[in-house]
Amino acid sequence: MIPTYSYLVLGCILFSIGTLGVLIRRNVVIVLMCIELMLNAVNLILVSVCEPVFVFFIMMVAAVEVSVGLALIARVYRKFGTTDISTFGQLKG
Amino acid sequence: MSDIFFWVFSVMAVVSALSVVLNRNPIYSVLSLIVCFFSIAGHYVLMGALFLCAVHIVVYAGAIMVLFLFVIMLMNLKDVPEFVSKWWHFGAAGAAVAAMVFGLATHLFQSYNPRVIGDMQLKPIAQALFTTYAVPFELSAILFLSAVIGVVALGKSE
């Protein structure tokens, strides 16, 4: 039998790994992937408490976020020639 | 039997998530994230959420990760430093994650209430989407439309 808190523990572990990746990586594409990982950890916990509609909406927002984020990254890469996260500090406005 | 699958999928998810964070090659990170998403889809099957599992695979493994793969292949990422350079950045990141885990452990575990699986099939979700959550559903449609327009506006050359 699967213990009660197991999905909560697993979701927390995945969320922590994603947060660690956001904090220690410098490549913006990897940072966006770690944000995806955090969203999926939250989705896992939400499914275990039986809230499927919220999971559905989170998936929609994640798809939108990734498409817009990757378009922004491609634009910045064309301008500066790199995807280092420190170049995003040079954007104005 | 489902106990064995739970541990297999959990170990797969955690190991591939660590591989996403710690790999120096972005392509390996993307492939590890696909493995992680498939193991999370396995967890959905174990919980009885078959429709969510199908949507998860189609949206994440089918659409989002392919998008990531295309974008990484279009860029030359050889000269990007992959990790933060100073040791105290790692220390600060570890301290922040530890504080977050402490907060999760003290607050979330008291209010967590796992429920019996029952209403996670297709029909209850569809009914909820078109009755109770009809307004957020339409708003998400507008969000998608604005994202399409925004991506086209961002992606075209100057």
gemmi code that builds the backbone of each chain (N, CA, C; Angstrom):
import gemmi

chains = {
    "A": [
        ("MET", (0.844, -1.195, 0.000), (0.000, 0.000, 0.000), (0.877, 1.243, 0.000)),
        ("ILE", (0.497, 2.217, -0.818), (1.261, 3.454, -0.892), (0.924, 4.318, 0.316)),
        ("PRO", (1.925, 4.767, 1.093), (1.624, 5.557, 2.285), (0.972, 6.894, 1.948)),
        ("THR", (0.374, 7.504, 2.979), (-0.507, 8.655, 2.765), (0.232, 9.861, 2.207)),
        ("TYR", (1.371, 10.166, 2.831), (2.052, 11.397, 2.474), (3.015, 11.235, 1.295)),
        ("SER", (3.012, 10.080, 0.639), (4.077, 9.799, -0.323), (4.055, 10.766, -1.506)),
        ("TYR", (2.848, 11.070, -2.028), (2.802, 11.971, -3.179), (3.165, 13.392, -2.783)),
        ("LEU", (2.806, 13.773, -1.538), (3.194, 15.103, -1.067), (4.709, 15.208, -0.931)),
        ("VAL", (5.332, 14.146, -0.388), (6.793, 14.157, -0.236), (7.464, 14.204, -1.602)),
        ("LEU", (6.972, 13.380, -2.536), (7.564, 13.358, -3.874), (7.403, 14.711, -4.565)),
        ("GLY", (6.221, 15.317, -4.431), (6.019, 16.626, -5.032), (6.931, 17.675, -4.436)),
        ("CYS", (7.122, 17.609, -3.112), (8.013, 18.584, -2.466), (9.454, 18.397, -2.922)),
        ("ILE", (9.878, 17.127, -3.082), (11.251, 16.874, -3.545), (11.443, 17.438, -4.948)),
        ("LEU", (10.470, 17.170, -5.837), (10.604, 17.666, -7.209), (10.577, 19.186, -7.252)),
        ("PHE", (9.712, 19.799, -6.408), (9.647, 21.262, -6.372), (10.966, 21.850, -5.879)),
        ("SER", (11.583, 21.205, -4.878), (12.860, 21.699, -4.370), (13.967, 21.581, -5.410)),
        ("ILE", (13.965, 20.464, -6.151), (14.972, 20.307, -7.209), (14.791, 21.389, -8.269)),
        ("GLY", (13.530, 21.669, -8.615), (13.276, 22.718, -9.599), (13.724, 24.083, -9.112)),
        ("THR", (13.451, 24.378, -7.835), (13.889, 25.666, -7.281), (15.401, 25.779, -7.282)),
        ("LEU", (16.068, 24.683, -6.892), (17.531, 24.677, -6.911), (18.059, 24.950, -8.314)),
        ("GLY", (17.406, 24.338, -9.320), (17.843, 24.570, -10.689), (17.653, 26.016, -11.120)),
        ("VAL", (16.517, 26.621, -10.727), (16.298, 28.028, -11.065), (17.376, 28.892, -10.437)),
        ("LEU", (17.823, 28.534, -9.227), (18.772, 29.391, -8.521), (20.209, 29.190, -8.973)),
        ("ILE", (20.607, 27.980, -9.387), (22.036, 27.777, -9.666), (22.366, 27.722, -11.150)),
        ("ARG", (21.402, 27.634, -12.046), (21.742, 27.569, -13.468), (21.800, 28.970, -14.066)),
        ("ARG", (22.629, 29.144, -15.090), (22.735, 30.451, -15.750), (22.188, 30.458, -17.161)),
        ("ASN", (21.892, 29.292, -17.695), (21.304, 29.217, -19.030), (19.778, 29.399, -18.911)),
        ("VAL", (19.238, 30.399, -19.612), (17.828, 30.737, -19.430), (16.913, 29.596, -19.866)),
        ("VAL", (17.329, 28.838, -20.893), (16.494, 27.727, -21.358), (16.349, 26.694, -20.245)),
        ("ILE", (17.455, 26.401, -19.537), (17.395, 25.429, -18.440), (16.547, 25.982, -17.295)),
        ("VAL", (16.643, 27.296, -17.047), (15.827, 27.898, -15.981), (14.342, 27.733, -16.294)),
        ("LEU", (13.979, 27.944, -17.566), (12.576, 27.752, -17.960), (12.147, 26.294, -17.784)),
        ("MET", (13.062, 25.360, -18.089), (12.738, 23.947, -17.891), (12.553, 23.624, -16.423)),
        ("CYS", (13.344, 24.240, -15.546), (13.181, 23.996, -14.111), (11.857, 24.554, -13.609)),
        ("ILE", (11.397, 25.673, -14.205), (10.081, 26.195, -13.841), (8.993, 25.198, -14.249)),
        ("GLU", (9.167, 24.565, -15.424), (8.237, 23.509, -15.835), (8.209, 22.373, -14.828)),
        ("LEU", (9.405, 22.020, -14.330), (9.496, 20.945, -13.335), (8.731, 21.315, -12.065)),
        ("MET", (8.841, 22.573, -11.629), (8.116, 23.008, -10.435), (6.612, 22.952, -10.665)),
        ("LEU", (6.155, 23.385, -11.850), (4.720, 23.325, -12.150), (4.221, 21.884, -12.112)),
        ("ASN", (5.061, 20.949, -12.603), (4.636, 19.558, -12.603), (4.590, 18.972, -11.212)),
        ("ALA", (5.501, 19.414, -10.318), (5.448, 18.947, -8.930), (4.135, 19.377, -8.283)),
        ("VAL", (3.743, 20.652, -8.532), (2.472, 21.138, -7.990), (1.304, 20.344, -8.576)),
        ("ASN", (1.371, 20.050, -9.880), (0.316, 19.266, -10.523), (0.171, 17.903, -9.877)),
        ("LEU", (1.310, 17.276, -9.553), (1.280, 15.946, -8.936), (0.549, 15.996, -7.594)),
        ("ILE", (0.862, 17.011, -6.776), (0.190, 17.131, -5.476), (-1.300, 17.409, -5.674)),
        ("LEU", (-1.639, 18.266, -6.664), (-3.051, 18.586, -6.898), (-3.834, 17.366, -7.361)),
        ("VAL", (-3.208, 16.496, -8.184), (-3.911, 15.290, -8.596), (-4.132, 14.377, -7.391)),
        ("SER", (-3.173, 14.332, -6.459), (-3.325, 13.436, -5.317), (-4.404, 13.931, -4.353)),
        ("VAL", (-4.741, 15.242, -4.364), (-5.882, 15.684, -3.562), (-7.126, 15.829, -4.417)),
        ("CYS", (-7.089, 15.261, -5.643), (-8.279, 15.126, -6.476), (-8.832, 16.481, -6.923)),
        ("GLU", (-7.982, 17.303, -7.538), (-8.439, 18.576, -8.100), (-8.075, 18.621, -9.581)),
        ("PRO", (-8.716, 17.808, -10.425), (-8.243, 17.684, -11.812), (-8.445, 18.942, -12.653)),
        ("VAL", (-9.448, 19.775, -12.306), (-9.702, 20.958, -13.132), (-8.567, 21.964, -12.988)),
        ("PHE", (-8.038, 22.097, -11.760), (-6.921, 23.016, -11.555), (-5.691, 22.545, -12.314)),
        ("VAL", (-5.486, 21.223, -12.326), (-4.361, 20.673, -13.089), (-4.500, 21.026, -14.562)),
        ("PHE", (-5.732, 20.934, -15.051), (-6.010, 21.266, -16.447), (-5.638, 22.720, -16.747)),
        ("PHE", (-6.054, 23.632, -15.874), (-5.748, 25.054, -16.098), (-4.255, 25.325, -15.979)),
        ("ILE", (-3.585, 24.637, -15.037), (-2.137, 24.842, -14.896), (-1.411, 24.375, -16.158)),
        ("MET", (-1.878, 23.266, -16.749), (-1.264, 22.803, -18.005), (-1.435, 23.836, -19.115)),
        ("MET", (-2.644, 24.430, -19.204), (-2.870, 25.472, -20.223), (-1.908, 26.634, -20.036)),
        ("VAL", (-1.818, 27.128, -18.800), (-0.980, 28.293, -18.541), (0.495, 27.950, -18.781)),
        ("ALA", (0.885, 26.702, -18.472), (2.269, 26.297, -18.703), (2.597, 26.311, -20.191)),
        ("ALA", (1.645, 25.853, -21.024), (1.892, 25.859, -22.467), (2.073, 27.285, -22.988)),
        ("VAL", (1.199, 28.196, -22.522), (1.304, 29.601, -22.939), (2.628, 30.199, -22.476)),
        ("GLU", (2.981, 29.917, -21.217), (4.188, 30.494, -20.637), (5.435, 30.045, -21.393)),
        ("VAL", (5.475, 28.756, -21.751), (6.647, 28.256, -22.454), (6.768, 28.868, -23.841)),
        ("SER", (5.620, 28.989, -24.546), (5.724, 29.522, -25.910), (6.180, 30.977, -25.897)),
        ("VAL", (5.596, 31.789, -25.001), (5.997, 33.198, -24.932), (7.434, 33.327, -24.429)),
        ("GLY", (7.795, 32.516, -23.418), (9.153, 32.589, -22.876), (10.196, 32.211, -23.899)),
        ("LEU", (9.934, 31.159, -24.679), (10.918, 30.749, -25.682), (11.012, 31.772, -26.806)),
        ("ALA", (9.892, 32.436, -27.136), (9.967, 33.502, -28.141), (10.824, 34.657, -27.638)),
        ("LEU", (10.649, 35.002, -26.349), (11.475, 36.058, -25.763), (12.946, 35.673, -25.766)),
        ("ILE", (13.231, 34.411, -25.407), (14.618, 33.953, -25.367), (15.235, 33.994, -26.760)),
        ("ALA", (14.448, 33.573, -27.772), (14.968, 33.604, -29.139), (15.252, 35.039, -29.574)),
        ("ARG", (14.377, 35.971, -29.170), (14.588, 37.377, -29.520), (15.853, 37.933, -28.865)),
        ("VAL", (16.030, 37.614, -27.568), (17.214, 38.090, -26.858), (18.476, 37.440, -27.423)),
        ("TYR", (18.366, 36.156, -27.824), (19.527, 35.484, -28.406), (19.923, 36.139, -29.728)),
        ("ARG", (18.921, 36.542, -30.521), (19.237, 37.198, -31.790), (19.901, 38.558, -31.562)),
        ("LYS", (19.505, 39.229, -30.486), (20.056, 40.551, -30.199), (21.458, 40.473, -29.596)),
        ("PHE", (21.649, 39.620, -28.585), (22.886, 39.609, -27.825), (23.796, 38.431, -28.165)),
        ("GLY", (23.267, 37.398, -28.838), (24.100, 36.266, -29.199), (24.386, 35.291, -28.087)),
        ("THR", (23.663, 35.364, -26.986), (23.866, 34.419, -25.894), (22.566, 34.273, -25.111)),
        ("THR", (22.459, 33.182, -24.355), (21.289, 33.005, -23.488), (21.697, 33.021, -22.022)),
        ("ASP", (22.841, 33.620, -21.707), (23.232, 33.792, -20.313), (22.212, 34.675, -19.603)),
        ("ILE", (21.886, 34.295, -18.369), (20.788, 34.997, -17.678), (21.182, 36.418, -17.312)),
        ("SER", (22.500, 36.731, -17.244), (22.899, 38.084, -16.853), (22.655, 39.081, -17.982)),
        ("THR", (22.547, 38.600, -19.255), (22.255, 39.543, -20.334), (20.835, 40.085, -20.234)),
        ("PHE", (19.946, 39.356, -19.534), (18.578, 39.840, -19.397), (18.508, 41.067, -18.492)),
        ("GLY", (19.580, 41.334, -17.733), (19.616, 42.547, -16.942), (19.830, 43.789, -17.783)),
        ("GLN", (20.270, 43.622, -19.061), (20.500, 44.776, -19.915), (19.245, 45.243, -20.641)),
        ("LEU", (18.141, 44.483, -20.510), (16.911, 44.910, -21.173), (16.369, 46.155, -20.494)),
        ("LYS", (15.875, 47.074, -21.322), (15.332, 48.331, -20.762), (13.841, 48.408, -21.040)),
        ("GLY", (13.071, 48.511, -19.993), (11.647, 48.718, -20.150), (10.885, 47.479, -20.531)),
    ],
    "B": [
        ("MET", (1.536, -4.575, -6.048), (2.028, -4.353, -7.411), (2.151, -2.864, -7.712)),
        ("SER", (1.100, -2.097, -7.344), (1.184, -0.662, -7.587), (2.219, -0.008, -6.690)),
        ("ASP", (2.525, -0.674, -5.551), (3.586, -0.189, -4.678), (4.937, -0.199, -5.397)),
        ("ILE", (5.215, -1.322, -6.082), (6.478, -1.425, -6.834), (6.546, -0.345, -7.897)),
        ("PHE", (5.435, -0.161, -8.637), (5.426, 0.856, -9.694), (5.590, 2.249, -9.116)),
        ("PHE", (4.992, 2.475, -7.915), (5.153, 3.785, -7.287), (6.624, 4.075, -7.030)),
        ("TRP", (7.352, 3.093, -6.473), (8.765, 3.358, -6.170), (9.584, 3.496, -7.436)),
        ("VAL", (9.286, 2.675, -8.450), (10.025, 2.779, -9.722), (9.839, 4.164, -10.326)),
        ("PHE", (8.571, 4.622, -10.406), (8.310, 5.930, -11.008), (8.889, 7.065, -10.163)),
        ("SER", (8.859, 6.896, -8.817), (9.401, 7.955, -7.970), (10.900, 8.099, -8.150)),
        ("VAL", (11.616, 6.955, -8.134), (13.072, 7.015, -8.298), (13.416, 7.576, -9.677)),
        ("MET", (12.664, 7.145, -10.712), (12.889, 7.682, -12.055), (12.694, 9.184, -12.090)),
        ("ALA", (11.622, 9.669, -11.448), (11.329, 11.108, -11.488), (12.417, 11.903, -10.784)),
        ("VAL", (12.843, 11.445, -9.593), (13.819, 12.223, -8.830), (15.180, 12.204, -9.520)),
        ("VAL", (15.591, 11.029, -10.012), (16.906, 10.943, -10.659), (16.943, 11.775, -11.931)),
        ("SER", (15.862, 11.708, -12.742), (15.882, 12.482, -13.979), (15.756, 13.977, -13.696)),
        ("ALA", (15.048, 14.360, -12.608), (14.977, 15.781, -12.261), (16.349, 16.296, -11.833)),
        ("LEU", (17.070, 15.492, -11.040), (18.437, 15.885, -10.680), (19.319, 15.981, -11.910)),
        ("SER", (19.097, 15.076, -12.864), (19.884, 15.107, -14.091), (19.581, 16.353, -14.920)),
        ("VAL", (18.331, 16.832, -14.870), (18.002, 18.087, -15.555), (18.827, 19.223, -14.980)),
        ("VAL", (18.916, 19.278, -13.648), (19.573, 20.408, -13.004), (21.086, 20.321, -13.152)),
        ("LEU", (21.647, 19.112, -13.071), (23.096, 18.991, -12.945), (23.821, 18.732, -14.259)),
        ("ASN", (23.106, 18.443, -15.352), (23.792, 18.172, -16.608), (24.332, 19.451, -17.238)),
        ("ARG", (25.523, 19.359, -17.832), (26.090, 20.538, -18.484), (25.575, 20.699, -19.912)),
        ("ASN", (25.175, 19.608, -20.529), (24.704, 19.664, -21.913), (23.190, 19.903, -21.923)),
        ("PRO", (22.706, 21.012, -22.526), (21.259, 21.292, -22.502), (20.409, 20.224, -23.173)),
        ("ILE", (20.952, 19.565, -24.213), (20.181, 18.508, -24.874), (19.903, 17.368, -23.895)),
        ("TYR", (20.933, 16.978, -23.103), (20.718, 15.931, -22.103), (19.680, 16.371, -21.073)),
        ("SER", (19.699, 17.674, -20.730), (18.701, 18.166, -19.776), (17.294, 18.011, -20.325)),
        ("VAL", (17.112, 18.357, -21.609), (15.780, 18.221, -22.213), (15.334, 16.764, -22.211)),
        ("LEU", (16.241, 15.853, -22.595), (15.852, 14.434, -22.651), (15.535, 13.913, -21.252)),
        ("SER", (16.303, 14.351, -20.233), (16.000, 13.939, -18.859), (14.653, 14.459, -18.407)),
        ("LEU", (14.319, 15.682, -18.833), (13.020, 16.235, -18.442), (11.881, 15.457, -19.096)),
        ("ILE", (12.110, 14.954, -20.319), (11.079, 14.113, -20.943), (10.877, 12.838, -20.137)),
        ("VAL", (11.991, 12.222, -19.685), (11.878, 11.020, -18.844), (11.118, 11.338, -17.559)),
        ("CYS", (11.425, 12.492, -16.965), (10.744, 12.902, -15.727), (9.248, 13.072, -15.970)),
        ("PHE", (8.868, 13.693, -17.101), (7.450, 13.883, -17.387), (6.744, 12.552, -17.594)),
        ("PHE", (7.422, 11.592, -18.237), (6.776, 10.296, -18.437), (6.597, 9.566, -17.115)),
        ("SER", (7.556, 9.694, -16.176), (7.351, 9.025, -14.886), (6.231, 9.698, -14.097)),
        ("ILE", (6.081, 11.036, -14.228), (4.948, 11.701, -13.580), (3.630, 11.232, -14.205)),
        ("ALA", (3.648, 11.001, -15.531), (2.453, 10.449, -16.186), (2.137, 9.059, -15.638)),
        ("GLY", (3.181, 8.270, -15.331), (2.953, 6.979, -14.694), (2.299, 7.114, -13.336)),
        ("HIS", (2.704, 8.131, -12.582), (2.044, 8.395, -11.301), (0.570, 8.736, -11.495)),
        ("TYR", (0.263, 9.495, -12.545), (-1.141, 9.817, -12.807), (-1.949, 8.545, -13.063)),
        ("VAL", (-1.352, 7.603, -13.813), (-2.057, 6.340, -14.069), (-2.285, 5.598, -12.751)),
        ("LEU", (-1.249, 5.593, -11.864), (-1.411, 4.914, -10.578), (-2.524, 5.534, -9.753)),
        ("MET", (-2.732, 6.853, -9.890), (-3.787, 7.512, -9.130), (-5.140, 7.425, -9.823)),
        ("GLY", (-5.195, 6.816, -10.998), (-6.479, 6.654, -11.666), (-6.898, 7.806, -12.538)),
        ("ALA", (-6.010, 8.789, -12.747), (-6.355, 9.953, -13.564), (-5.892, 9.705, -14.998)),
        ("LEU", (-6.625, 8.856, -15.711), (-6.164, 8.420, -17.040), (-6.241, 9.549, -18.060)),
        ("PHE", (-7.311, 10.343, -18.005), (-7.433, 11.442, -18.961), (-6.335, 12.483, -18.747)),
        ("LEU", (-6.045, 12.786, -17.470), (-4.984, 13.750, -17.195), (-3.629, 13.216, -17.647)),
        ("CYS", (-3.441, 11.906, -17.531), (-2.196, 11.301, -18.011), (-2.046, 11.508, -19.509)),
        ("ALA", (-3.130, 11.267, -20.263), (-3.068, 11.443, -21.714), (-2.798, 12.897, -22.075)),
        ("VAL", (-3.506, 13.825, -21.403), (-3.297, 15.256, -21.684), (-1.867, 15.658, -21.325)),
        ("HIS", (-1.376, 15.125, -20.207), (-0.023, 15.456, -19.758), (1.014, 15.042, -20.795)),
        ("ILE", (0.879, 13.817, -21.320), (1.850, 13.340, -22.311), (1.750, 14.158, -23.591)),
        ("VAL", (0.501, 14.436, -24.032), (0.342, 15.174, -25.293), (0.897, 16.590, -25.158)),
        ("VAL", (0.540, 17.271, -24.037), (0.943, 18.672, -23.900), (2.437, 18.784, -23.615)),
        ("TYR", (2.923, 18.032, -22.619), (4.305, 18.237, -22.202), (5.293, 17.541, -23.119)),
        ("ALA", (5.192, 16.204, -23.203), (6.166, 15.480, -24.019), (5.970, 15.773, -25.493)),
        ("GLY", (4.709, 15.981, -25.920), (4.456, 16.159, -27.332), (4.697, 17.562, -27.828)),
        ("ALA", (4.311, 18.571, -27.046), (4.380, 19.943, -27.542), (5.514, 20.730, -26.907)),
        ("ILE", (5.532, 20.782, -25.571), (6.448, 21.700, -24.902), (7.894, 21.262, -25.062)),
        ("MET", (8.152, 19.967, -24.878), (9.549, 19.535, -24.940), (10.090, 19.575, -26.362)),
        ("VAL", (9.204, 19.329, -27.358), (9.643, 19.472, -28.745), (10.013, 20.919, -29.045)),
        ("LEU", (9.238, 21.844, -28.474), (9.549, 23.272, -28.629), (10.908, 23.596, -28.015)),
        ("PHE", (11.143, 23.083, -26.799), (12.443, 23.286, -26.156), (13.577, 22.743, -27.019)),
        ("LEU", (13.362, 21.524, -27.537), (14.400, 20.869, -28.334), (14.719, 21.677, -29.592)),
        ("PHE", (13.673, 22.187, -30.260), (13.891, 23.008, -31.451), (14.680, 24.261, -31.117)),
        ("VAL", (14.279, 24.937, -30.041), (14.937, 26.199, -29.696), (16.398, 25.957, -29.332)),
        ("ILE", (16.671, 24.874, -28.586), (18.067, 24.594, -28.224), (18.880, 24.245, -29.459)),
        ("MET", (18.259, 23.504, -30.397), (19.006, 23.145, -31.603), (19.249, 24.349, -32.497)),
        ("LEU", (18.381, 25.382, -32.412), (18.579, 26.571, -33.230), (19.671, 27.477, -32.689)),
        ("MET", (20.034, 27.302, -31.408), (20.997, 28.212, -30.795), (22.345, 27.528, -30.630)),
        ("ASN", (23.387, 28.329, -30.648), (24.718, 27.824, -30.337), (25.001, 28.156, -28.886)),
        ("LEU", (24.924, 27.130, -28.025), (25.020, 27.377, -26.587), (26.385, 26.996, -26.027)),
        ("LYS", (27.394, 26.938, -26.887), (28.681, 26.443, -26.409), (29.329, 27.408, -25.414)),
        ("ASP", (29.116, 28.723, -25.613), (29.863, 29.687, -24.822), (29.103, 30.164, -23.590)),
        ("VAL", (27.978, 29.553, -23.272), (27.210, 29.980, -22.106), (27.737, 29.272, -20.864)),
        ("PRO", (28.092, 30.015, -19.804), (28.443, 29.352, -18.551), (27.198, 28.710, -17.950)),
        ("GLU", (27.302, 27.431, -17.580), (26.090, 26.709, -17.204), (25.700, 26.911, -15.750)),
        ("PHE", (26.683, 27.110, -14.857), (26.343, 27.238, -13.441), (26.781, 28.601, -12.931)),
        ("VAL", (26.193, 29.014, -11.797), (26.640, 30.251, -11.173), (28.094, 30.081, -10.739)),
        ("SER", (28.831, 31.204, -10.736), (30.283, 31.064, -10.637), (30.788, 31.096, -9.198)),
        ("LYS", (30.133, 31.844, -8.321), (30.703, 32.007, -6.979), (30.144, 30.958, -6.024)),
        ("TRP", (30.983, 30.549, -5.053), (30.561, 29.468, -4.155), (29.407, 29.928, -3.263)),
        ("TRP", (29.367, 31.242, -2.931), (28.298, 31.660, -2.019), (26.958, 31.726, -2.725)),
        ("HIS", (26.959, 31.745, -4.065), (25.687, 31.595, -4.774), (25.077, 30.223, -4.514)),
        ("PHE", (25.950, 29.185, -4.572), (25.461, 27.835, -4.268), (24.954, 27.768, -2.834)),
        ("GLY", (25.712, 28.403, -1.913), (25.299, 28.381, -0.505), (23.959, 29.070, -0.300)),
        ("ALA", (23.801, 30.239, -0.947), (22.540, 30.972, -0.806), (21.389, 30.178, -1.402)),
        ("ALA", (21.635, 29.537, -2.571), (20.585, 28.729, -3.194), (20.196, 27.567, -2.295)),
        ("GLY", (21.208, 26.894, -1.706), (20.907, 25.782, -0.808), (20.143, 26.234, 0.418)),
        ("ALA", (20.528, 27.400, 0.978), (19.825, 27.907, 2.160), (18.384, 28.254, 1.826)),
        ("ALA", (18.177, 28.873, 0.645), (16.808, 29.229, 0.254), (15.951, 27.982, 0.081)),
        ("VAL", (16.502, 26.956, -0.569), (15.735, 25.720, -0.772), (15.454, 25.047, 0.562)),
        ("ALA", (16.439, 25.066, 1.484), (16.221, 24.453, 2.790), (15.121, 25.177, 3.561)),
        ("ALA", (15.127, 26.528, 3.488), (14.078, 27.288, 4.170), (12.720, 26.982, 3.573)),
        ("MET", (12.676, 26.835, 2.206), (11.413, 26.538, 1.555), (10.898, 25.154, 1.964)),
        ("VAL", (11.819, 24.164, 2.047), (11.415, 22.821, 2.464), (10.889, 22.849, 3.894)),
        ("PHE", (11.531, 23.647, 4.765), (11.059, 23.758, 6.147), (9.643, 24.345, 6.186)),
        ("GLY", (9.427, 25.406, 5.372), (8.101, 26.004, 5.334), (7.054, 25.038, 4.822)),
        ("LEU", (7.395, 24.289, 3.756), (6.466, 23.289, 3.223), (6.161, 22.248, 4.282)),
        ("ALA", (7.213, 21.785, 4.994), (7.024, 20.709, 5.960), (6.153, 21.153, 7.116)),
        ("THR", (6.281, 22.430, 7.537), (5.498, 22.852, 8.695), (4.063, 23.201, 8.333)),
        ("HIS", (3.829, 23.746, 7.127), (2.476, 24.207, 6.816), (1.678, 23.220, 5.983)),
        ("LEU", (2.328, 22.677, 4.953), (1.562, 21.886, 3.990), (1.148, 20.532, 4.559)),
        ("PHE", (2.047, 19.941, 5.398), (1.776, 18.578, 5.834), (0.611, 18.505, 6.810)),
        ("GLN", (0.285, 19.637, 7.486), (-0.836, 19.599, 8.422), (-2.168, 19.630, 7.687)),
        ("SER", (-2.216, 20.385, 6.573), (-3.490, 20.549, 5.901), (-3.686, 19.583, 4.747)),
        ("TYR", (-2.720, 18.700, 4.509), (-2.812, 17.795, 3.360), (-3.859, 16.726, 3.622)),
        ("ASN", (-4.735, 16.512, 2.660), (-5.825, 15.561, 2.842), (-6.043, 14.797, 1.539)),
        ("PRO", (-5.323, 13.695, 1.334), (-5.501, 12.939, 0.087), (-6.876, 12.294, 0.030)),
        ("ARG", (-7.458, 12.288, -1.146), (-8.833, 11.837, -1.286), (-8.929, 10.572, -2.121)),
        ("VAL", (-10.022, 9.892, -1.958), (-10.251, 8.686, -2.742), (-10.489, 9.094, -4.188)),
        ("ILE", (-9.851, 8.355, -5.098), (-10.003, 8.663, -6.508), (-11.415, 8.318, -6.937)),
        ("GLY", (-12.054, 9.193, -7.666), (-13.384, 8.846, -8.148), (-13.808, 9.725, -9.304)),
        ("ASP", (-13.636, 11.046, -9.153), (-14.167, 11.951, -10.156), (-13.066, 12.513, -11.040)),
        ("MET", (-12.106, 11.670, -11.423), (-11.039, 12.173, -12.282), (-11.103, 11.577, -13.679)),
        ("GLN", (-12.259, 11.073, -14.061), (-12.417, 10.609, -15.431), (-12.808, 11.788, -16.319)),
        ("LEU", (-13.015, 11.495, -17.601), (-13.206, 12.575, -18.573), (-14.509, 13.339, -18.339)),
        ("LYS", (-15.604, 12.602, -18.066), (-16.908, 13.248, -18.039), (-17.051, 14.271, -16.901)),
        ("PRO", (-16.676, 13.958, -15.650), (-16.787, 14.991, -14.600), (-15.914, 16.212, -14.866)),
        ("ILE", (-14.711, 15.999, -15.434), (-13.841, 17.145, -15.728), (-14.493, 18.030, -16.783)),
        ("ALA", (-15.041, 17.402, -17.835), (-15.660, 18.190, -18.909), (-16.883, 18.946, -18.391)),
        ("GLN", (-17.676, 18.279, -17.546), (-18.856, 18.961, -16.988), (-18.446, 20.135, -16.118)),
        ("ALA", (-17.391, 19.952, -15.308), (-16.945, 21.060, -14.460), (-16.411, 22.207, -15.308)),
        ("LEU", (-15.696, 21.869, -16.403), (-15.117, 22.919, -17.244), (-16.201, 23.762, -17.913)),
        ("PHE", (-17.320, 23.142, -18.283), (-18.327, 23.900, -19.036), (-19.466, 24.401, -18.182)),
        ("THR", (-19.467, 24.100, -16.872), (-20.511, 24.668, -15.999), (-19.891, 25.555, -14.921)),
        ("THR", (-19.202, 24.940, -13.962), (-18.673, 25.714, -12.833), (-17.552, 26.638, -13.272)),
        ("TYR", (-16.660, 26.098, -14.131), (-15.465, 26.852, -14.517), (-15.568, 27.379, -15.944)),
        ("ALA", (-16.776, 27.756, -16.376), (-16.941, 28.192, -17.766), (-16.210, 29.506, -18.019)),
        ("VAL", (-16.280, 30.447, -17.069), (-15.635, 31.760, -17.262), (-14.105, 31.631, -17.305)),
        ("PRO", (-13.457, 30.915, -16.362), (-12.002, 30.719, -16.509), (-11.619, 29.987, -17.788)),
        ("PHE", (-12.501, 29.083, -18.241), (-12.217, 28.357, -19.480), (-12.168, 29.318, -20.669)),
        ("GLU", (-13.166, 30.224, -20.748), (-13.165, 31.208, -21.839), (-11.994, 32.172, -21.707)),
        ("LEU", (-11.658, 32.537, -20.457), (-10.516, 33.428, -20.254), (-9.223, 32.766, -20.711)),
        ("SER", (-9.107, 31.440, -20.497), (-7.897, 30.766, -20.965), (-7.847, 30.722, -22.486)),
        ("ALA", (-9.020, 30.682, -23.125), (-9.034, 30.765, -24.594), (-8.497, 32.113, -25.058)),
        ("ILE", (-8.922, 33.200, -24.360), (-8.412, 34.540, -24.712), (-6.916, 34.611, -24.446)),
        ("LEU", (-6.470, 33.950, -23.353), (-5.043, 33.916, -23.033), (-4.246, 33.250, -24.150)),
        ("PHE", (-4.790, 32.140, -24.674), (-4.112, 31.457, -25.776), (-4.033, 32.344, -27.016)),
        ("LEU", (-5.136, 33.040, -27.313), (-5.151, 33.911, -28.490), (-4.115, 35.017, -28.345)),
        ("SER", (-4.074, 35.640, -27.149), (-3.092, 36.710, -26.942), (-1.675, 36.161, -26.990)),
        ("ALA", (-1.468, 34.911, -26.521), (-0.134, 34.323, -26.601), (0.280, 34.098, -28.040)),
        ("VAL", (-0.666, 33.635, -28.879), (-0.351, 33.428, -30.298), (0.063, 34.738, -30.951)),
        ("ILE", (-0.744, 35.795, -30.697), (-0.427, 37.093, -31.290), (0.905, 37.613, -30.758)),
        ("GLY", (1.121, 37.444, -29.441), (2.358, 37.937, -28.851), (3.588, 37.218, -29.368)),
        ("VAL", (3.487, 35.899, -29.544), (4.635, 35.150, -30.051), (4.946, 35.543, -31.486)),
        ("VAL", (3.902, 35.749, -32.303), (4.141, 36.180, -33.691), (4.790, 37.558, -33.715)),
        ("ALA", (4.302, 38.458, -32.833), (4.869, 39.811, -32.791), (6.314, 39.785, -32.308)),
        ("LEU", (6.617, 38.903, -31.328), (7.987, 38.816, -30.833), (8.907, 38.136, -31.825)),
        ("GLY", (8.377, 37.151, -32.545), (9.252, 36.312, -33.352), (9.653, 36.924, -34.675)),
        ("LYS", (8.879, 37.882, -35.202), (9.217, 38.424, -36.510), (10.430, 39.342, -36.398)),
        ("SER", (11.217, 39.365, -37.448), (12.441, 40.155, -37.400), (12.118, 41.633, -37.546)),
        ("GLU", (13.068, 42.457, -37.130), (12.807, 43.898, -37.030), (12.698, 44.532, -38.408)),
    ],
}
model = gemmi.Model(1)
for chain_id, residues in chains.items():
    chain = gemmi.Chain(chain_id)
    for i, (resn, *xyz) in enumerate(residues, 1):
        res = gemmi.Residue()
        res.name, res.seqid = resn, gemmi.SeqId(i, " ")
        for name, pos in zip(("N", "CA", "C"), xyz):
            atom = gemmi.Atom()
            atom.name, atom.element = name, gemmi.Element(name[0])
            atom.pos, atom.b_iso = gemmi.Position(*pos), 0.0
            res.add_atom(atom)
        chain.add_residue(res)
    model.add_chain(chain)
structure = gemmi.Structure()
structure.add_model(model)
structure.setup_entities()
